[in-house]
Every structure is written in C-alpha cells, then in structure tokens.
Amino acid sequence: MSRAQRLTFLAIAVAIAVIAVVVLVAGGGGGDDEQEAAATPTPTATATATAEGEDATSTPTPTATPRPKPPLLVQGNPRTLRFTEGERIRFRVKANQADEVHVHGYDLMKDVEPGQTVTFAFPATITGIFEIELEDAGLPLGSLRVDPR
C-alpha cells in the first residue's frame, strides 16, 4: 500500500470521527432517551491497512459488551445492595448449607443447595430497606435498599 493510500484512509477515518462528534453534539437538545442512546457504545468499523491487491473495505464485527455478574451474597459477610425504584434488582446468593433464601418485603423465596448459587432478578417496585436471609437458619446475608426515584 502506498503512502498516499494510507494517508487517504487516515483522512477518511478522521472525517468520520469529526462527523460523528458533530452529529452527537448537534443532536443534544433531546430528552433523556436520546441522551441514554448517545451514551451507549455502538460497534463501528475502522479502516485497516491491507496487503497489495486486497479489498480495502472491511465488514465490522460487532463486539458484545460483557454484562457484569450480579453481586454475590455469601454467609458470614452481610452487605447492603442499593437500587433505585424502577431499576431491575439482580443479585446472587451462595450458601454453605441447604436452606431457603428469603427477600423480606418483596416476600421472594428460593431454595439453595450447599455450594450452589441462586440468582434473583426482579423490578424494584417497593422502596425501603429489606433483609435478605437464609430463612430456616435465620442467618443474615445482607440487606436490600431501594431508594425512591
């Protein structure tokens, strides 16, 4: 690839970046949905150098943003999970003994086996502070705090 071709690709990449910034800045007068959409990263194609005679266009390969694992509650280390009303509450519980995990206030219960992990996922519809415990053993795993919007 000649120097002129490399400089042309560089100029195109810079032009695309400038246009993207202008579009994002110019479209900033909308509501929260537009701002959230603008803040979400999207996969983009980048110009790459190719060997002589190969096609210079490339097909973008979208990369999925890995979703972080929900917080893990374990026996002997109680912690507070904090959410805002309207959010999706997600957490995991791992127990050393067979028992039933109880989320007070929401009155949700799931059985857990020794060494196994159970996952809870539900909407934050009730505000307050609620205990999460191993019900039969009476052992606290933590608390759930849901703040109003």
C-alpha positions in Angstrom: 0.0 0.0 0.0 1.4 3.4 -1.0 1.9 6.3 1.4 -0.8 8.2 -0.5 -3.3 5.4 0.1 -2.5 5.2 3.8 -3.0 9.0 4.1 -6.3 8.8 2.3 -7.5 6.1 4.7 -6.4 8.2 7.7 -8.2 11.3 6.3 -11.4 9.3 5.8 -11.2 7.9 9.4 -10.6 11.5 10.8 -13.6 12.8 8.7 -15.9 10.1 10.0 -14.8 10.8 13.6 -15.4 14.6 13.2 -18.8 14.0 11.6 -19.8 11.6 14.5 -18.8 14.3 17.1 -20.8 17.0 15.2 -23.9 14.8 15.0 -23.7 13.9 18.7 -23.2 17.5 19.8 -25.9 18.9 17.4 -28.5 16.3 18.5 -28.0 17.0 22.2 -31.2 19.0 22.7 -33.5 16.0 23.1 -34.9 14.1 26.1 -33.3 11.6 28.4 -33.9 8.7 25.9 -31.7 10.4 23.3 -29.0 11.1 25.9 -29.0 7.5 27.1 -28.9 6.2 23.5 -26.0 8.5 22.7 -24.1 7.3 25.8 -24.5 3.6 24.8 -21.4 2.5 22.9 -22.0 1.0 19.5 -19.7 -1.0 17.3 -18.0 0.9 14.5 -15.9 -0.1 11.5 -12.4 1.1 11.3 -10.2 1.4 8.3 -7.4 -1.1 8.3 -4.4 -1.4 6.1 -4.5 -4.3 3.7 -1.9 -6.0 1.5 -1.5 -5.0 -2.1 -4.4 -6.2 -4.3 -6.8 -6.9 -1.4 -10.1 -5.2 -0.9 -9.7 -2.3 1.5 -13.3 -2.4 2.8 -13.9 -4.4 5.9 -17.0 -5.8 7.5 -17.4 -4.6 11.1 -17.6 -7.3 13.7 -19.8 -6.1 16.5 -18.4 -6.8 19.9 -20.9 -7.5 22.7 -20.2 -5.6 25.9 -19.9 -8.2 28.6 -22.6 -7.9 31.2 -21.1 -7.8 34.7 -22.2 -10.6 37.0 -24.7 -9.5 39.7 -23.3 -9.0 43.2 -22.8 -12.2 45.2 -24.1 -12.5 48.8 -22.5 -15.2 51.0 -22.9 -16.4 54.6 -20.8 -14.6 57.1 -20.3 -11.4 55.0 -23.5 -9.5 55.0 -23.6 -6.4 52.7 -26.1 -3.9 51.6 -27.3 -3.8 48.0 -28.6 -0.4 46.9 -31.0 0.2 44.0 -33.4 3.0 42.9 -37.1 2.4 42.4 -37.8 1.4 38.8 -34.4 -0.4 38.3 -34.0 -4.1 37.9 -32.7 -5.7 41.0 -30.2 -8.5 40.3 -28.1 -10.4 42.8 -26.8 -13.9 43.5 -26.6 -16.0 46.7 -24.3 -18.8 47.6 -24.8 -20.8 50.7 -22.8 -23.4 52.6 -26.0 -25.3 53.6 -29.3 -26.3 52.1 -31.9 -23.6 53.0 -34.3 -21.1 51.6 -33.2 -17.6 50.7 -35.9 -15.1 51.7 -36.0 -11.4 50.5 -38.2 -9.8 53.1 -40.6 -7.0 52.0 -40.8 -8.5 48.4 -41.6 -11.9 50.0 -39.5 -13.7 47.4 -38.0 -17.1 48.3 -35.7 -19.6 46.5 -34.2 -22.9 47.6 -30.4 -23.1 47.6 -28.3 -26.2 47.9 -24.8 -26.4 49.6 -22.2 -24.8 47.4 -24.7 -23.8 44.8 -25.6 -20.3 43.6 -29.1 -19.0 43.0 -29.9 -15.7 41.1 -32.6 -13.3 41.9 -33.9 -10.7 39.4 -37.0 -8.6 39.8 -38.1 -5.0 39.4 -37.6 -2.5 42.3 -41.2 -1.6 42.9 -41.2 -1.3 46.7 -39.0 1.3 48.5 -37.3 0.7 51.8 -34.7 -1.5 53.5 -35.3 -5.2 53.5 -33.4 -8.1 55.0 -32.1 -11.0 52.8 -31.5 -14.1 54.9 -31.2 -17.8 55.0 -34.7 -18.4 56.3 -34.5 -21.7 58.2 -31.1 -20.9 59.8 -32.0 -17.3 60.5 -28.6 -16.2 59.1 -28.5 -12.7 57.5 -26.9 -12.5 54.1 -27.4 -8.8 53.7 -30.0 -6.1 53.1 -31.7 -4.6 50.1 -32.1 -0.9 50.0 -34.5 0.6 47.4 -34.5 4.4 47.2 -37.4 6.3 45.7 -36.8 8.0 42.3 
